Amino acid sequence: MKQFISSMLVLLSLSSVNAYAGGSYTGKLQPFFYSNTLYLIPVESTILNKPVCASRKYVRLPDATGEAAFDAKYALILSAWFAKQELVITGTGSCTSEGDEIIKSILPK
């Protein structure tokens, strides 16, 4: 019985990890604005678990110009780009209608 319960816990934990299914982008990411939206181009980056809906090579920071969280993320992205430092970006697993994965979190490497 103990073995069965531990097996079920392992299966549940694995299924919850797979349910997230967001992409992971590690490396240098070039920022650029277009139509009031911030896009990132993975340059010299390792891309893992890219969702099927992400048909383009860009990742996108959700439109939130003026919000403190957006400004902080943009400052981190821009300073890392100019300092030639790598970032670790995770996606939400969902995409825009254009086929860009939406960014969930940004961390310095």
Secondary structure, DSSP 8 states (H G I E B T S, - for coil): -HHHHHHHHHHHHHHHHHHH---EEEEEEEEEEETTEEEEEEEEEEEES--TT--SS-EEE-S-TT-HHHHHHHHHHHHHHHTT--EEEEEEEEE-TTS-EEEEEEEE-
